[in-house]
Amino acid sequence: MNRDLPGVRLRVPTDEDAVAWHRIFDHPEVMEFHGGRSAELSVYEELTARQRRHDAEHGFCFWSMLDEEGRVIGFTGAQPWPHDWGAQGEIEIGWRLARPYWGKGYVTAAALETLDRLRGAGVPSVIAMVLADNERSIAVTRRLGMELEEVFTTPASRRTGHRYRLVL
């Protein structure tokens, strides 16, 4: 990338981060590729608890992403693929960002930090599962150097998706 990336910090999500995620993801554009609307708070409470377990067990998770002032602005990180279809047994990198922070390099900066942490944890490769019409996330996979590995159809929504891979 030609521009400087913003400062970003990653931390294991706290109980309070569930509330922050619920609030900042409550935007139709943020949730366009995740069901269209924010989930109930209980979903984020379970998600943050699961990420704490992943970090304790694997040394990585979907970390809360904080801006330069320490505000929670989203998450990025990696987890074992959580579904019973598709990329079973793989480590998935992913991200979600509050709408006011889009287009400023936060996801790319946080994802690059995630890749460094995954290398340090001995993860051999990562995948990203991205819906084919999610141009913003596809652009992030390109900035990370990921390569398209497979085109698939999601079982529930029957939408076309892409699996990208990066060997670490």
C-alpha positions as a Python dict, from the first residue, in 0.01 Angstrom:
ca = {
    (1, 'M'): (0, 0, 0),
    (2, 'N'): (119, 351, -72),
    (3, 'R'): (-39, 521, 229),
    (4, 'D'): (47, 504, 593),
    (5, 'L'): (-181, 275, 789),
    (6, 'P'): (-349, 403, 1104),
    (7, 'G'): (-244, 293, 1448),
    (8, 'V'): (-454, 6, 1570),
    (9, 'R'): (-437, -217, 1876),
    (10, 'L'): (-577, -567, 1914),
    (11, 'R'): (-687, -720, 2243),
    (12, 'V'): (-875, -1027, 2356),
    (13, 'P'): (-1242, -921, 2370),
    (14, 'T'): (-1386, -842, 2712),
    (15, 'D'): (-1741, -881, 2840),
    (16, 'E'): (-1787, -509, 2776),
    (17, 'D'): (-1677, -551, 2416),
    (18, 'A'): (-1991, -756, 2347),
    (19, 'V'): (-2194, -442, 2417),
    (20, 'A'): (-1961, -233, 2199),
    (21, 'W'): (-1979, -482, 1911),
    (22, 'H'): (-2358, -492, 1936),
    (23, 'R'): (-2374, -111, 1921),
    (24, 'I'): (-2117, -43, 1647),
    (25, 'F'): (-2235, -323, 1419),
    (26, 'D'): (-2595, -201, 1434),
    (27, 'H'): (-2573, -48, 1087),
    (28, 'P'): (-2724, -193, 767),
    (29, 'E'): (-2407, -143, 563),
    (30, 'V'): (-2188, -310, 826),
    (31, 'M'): (-2425, -606, 839),
    (32, 'E'): (-2495, -626, 464),
    (33, 'F'): (-2303, -954, 431),
    (34, 'H'): (-2389, -1082, 779),
    (35, 'G'): (-2764, -1119, 772),
    (36, 'G'): (-2855, -754, 715),
    (37, 'R'): (-2898, -643, 1075),
    (38, 'S'): (-2715, -657, 1404),
    (39, 'A'): (-2764, -970, 1609),
    (40, 'E'): (-2907, -969, 1958),
    (41, 'L'): (-2668, -875, 2237),
    (42, 'S'): (-2665, -1237, 2357),
    (43, 'V'): (-2504, -1341, 2025),
    (44, 'Y'): (-2217, -1099, 2083),
    (45, 'E'): (-2188, -1211, 2445),
    (46, 'E'): (-2147, -1571, 2326),
    (47, 'L'): (-1910, -1465, 2047),
    (48, 'T'): (-1678, -1270, 2277),
    (49, 'A'): (-1679, -1558, 2529),
    (50, 'R'): (-1593, -1805, 2249),
    (51, 'Q'): (-1310, -1578, 2133),
    (52, 'R'): (-1163, -1571, 2483),
    (53, 'R'): (-1165, -1952, 2481),
    (54, 'H'): (-1002, -1958, 2134),
    (55, 'D'): (-727, -1726, 2255),
    (56, 'A'): (-664, -1941, 2563),
    (57, 'E'): (-659, -2263, 2360),
    (58, 'H'): (-493, -2152, 2035),
    (59, 'G'): (-316, -1823, 2108),
    (60, 'F'): (-538, -1635, 1862),
    (61, 'C'): (-900, -1529, 1820),
    (62, 'F'): (-1114, -1252, 1676),
    (63, 'W'): (-958, -968, 1875),
    (64, 'S'): (-1128, -641, 1951),
    (65, 'M'): (-982, -368, 1733),
    (66, 'L'): (-911, -36, 1904),
    (67, 'D'): (-829, 295, 1739),
    (68, 'E'): (-558, 538, 1848),
    (69, 'E'): (-777, 670, 2132),
    (70, 'G'): (-857, 320, 2262),
    (71, 'R'): (-1215, 306, 2129),
    (72, 'V'): (-1348, -33, 2016),
    (73, 'I'): (-1408, 1, 1643),
    (74, 'G'): (-1456, -361, 1537),
    (75, 'F'): (-1277, -693, 1539),
    (76, 'T'): (-1023, -880, 1337),
    (77, 'G'): (-831, -1196, 1392),
    (78, 'A'): (-864, -1565, 1323),
    (79, 'Q'): (-1052, -1866, 1449),
    (80, 'P'): (-1106, -2226, 1349),
    (81, 'W'): (-1376, -2236, 1080),
    (82, 'P'): (-1695, -2263, 1289),
    (83, 'H'): (-1937, -2427, 1043),
    (84, 'D'): (-2007, -2787, 945),
    (85, 'W'): (-1964, -2709, 574),
    (86, 'G'): (-1690, -2559, 359),
    (87, 'A'): (-1353, -2498, 515),
    (88, 'Q'): (-1364, -2751, 799),
    (89, 'G'): (-1031, -2784, 977),
    (90, 'E'): (-905, -2451, 844),
    (91, 'I'): (-812, -2131, 1026),
    (92, 'E'): (-1023, -1840, 904),
    (93, 'I'): (-911, -1477, 915),
    (94, 'G'): (-1193, -1227, 938),
    (95, 'W'): (-1289, -872, 1023),
    (96, 'R'): (-1583, -642, 1085),
    (97, 'L'): (-1553, -266, 1128),
    (98, 'A'): (-1779, 16, 1249),
    (99, 'R'): (-1904, 220, 953),
    (100, 'P'): (-1733, 554, 1043),
    (101, 'Y'): (-1391, 385, 1014),
    (102, 'W'): (-1429, 239, 665),
    (103, 'G'): (-1178, 334, 397),
    (104, 'K'): (-906, 446, 637),
    (105, 'G'): (-687, 134, 647),
    (106, 'Y'): (-788, 3, 990),
    (107, 'V'): (-883, -345, 869),
    (108, 'T'): (-568, -383, 664),
    (109, 'A'): (-349, -269, 954),
    (110, 'A'): (-524, -504, 1197),
    (111, 'A'): (-520, -795, 952),
    (112, 'L'): (-145, -753, 894),
    (113, 'E'): (-94, -763, 1272),
    (114, 'T'): (-313, -1074, 1283),
    (115, 'L'): (-96, -1245, 1021),
    (116, 'D'): (217, -1167, 1224),
    (117, 'R'): (55, -1315, 1535),
    (118, 'L'): (-58, -1625, 1346),
    (119, 'R'): (292, -1682, 1209),
    (120, 'G'): (420, -1655, 1566),
    (121, 'A'): (164, -1914, 1676),
    (122, 'G'): (285, -2154, 1405),
    (123, 'V'): (-28, -2143, 1189),
    (124, 'P'): (75, -2271, 842),
    (125, 'S'): (-197, -2099, 636),
    (126, 'V'): (-520, -1903, 665),
    (127, 'I'): (-834, -1879, 459),
    (128, 'A'): (-1088, -1601, 417),
    (129, 'M'): (-1445, -1690, 324),
    (130, 'V'): (-1594, -1387, 148),
    (131, 'L'): (-1921, -1347, -39),
    (132, 'A'): (-1847, -1278, -405),
    (133, 'D'): (-2021, -939, -403),
    (134, 'N'): (-1835, -811, -95),
    (135, 'E'): (-1590, -598, -288),
    (136, 'R'): (-1446, -425, 20),
    (137, 'S'): (-1343, -751, 187),
    (138, 'I'): (-1212, -890, -140),
    (139, 'A'): (-992, -580, -166),
    (140, 'V'): (-853, -655, 182),
    (141, 'T'): (-769, -1013, 82),
    (142, 'R'): (-575, -874, -216),
    (143, 'R'): (-384, -627, 5),
    (144, 'L'): (-290, -920, 230),
    (145, 'G'): (-159, -1118, -68),
    (146, 'M'): (-427, -1390, -48),
    (147, 'E'): (-510, -1593, -357),
    (148, 'L'): (-851, -1712, -474),
    (149, 'E'): (-868, -2086, -412),
    (150, 'E'): (-1232, -2180, -462),
    (151, 'V'): (-1571, -2045, -566),
    (152, 'F'): (-1859, -2201, -370),
    (153, 'T'): (-2229, -2165, -293),
    (154, 'T'): (-2329, -2108, 69),
    (155, 'P'): (-2571, -2375, 190),
    (156, 'A'): (-2824, -2150, 367),
    (157, 'S'): (-2846, -1838, 150),
    (158, 'R'): (-2736, -2002, -176),
    (159, 'R'): (-2506, -1705, -242),
    (160, 'T'): (-2177, -1731, -429),
    (161, 'G'): (-1869, -1705, -212),
    (162, 'H'): (-1493, -1711, -254),
    (163, 'R'): (-1235, -1891, -45),
    (164, 'Y'): (-900, -1712, -40),
    (165, 'R'): (-582, -1862, 103),
    (166, 'L'): (-251, -1728, 224),
    (167, 'V'): (36, -1960, 311),
    (168, 'L'): (217, -1816, 610),
}
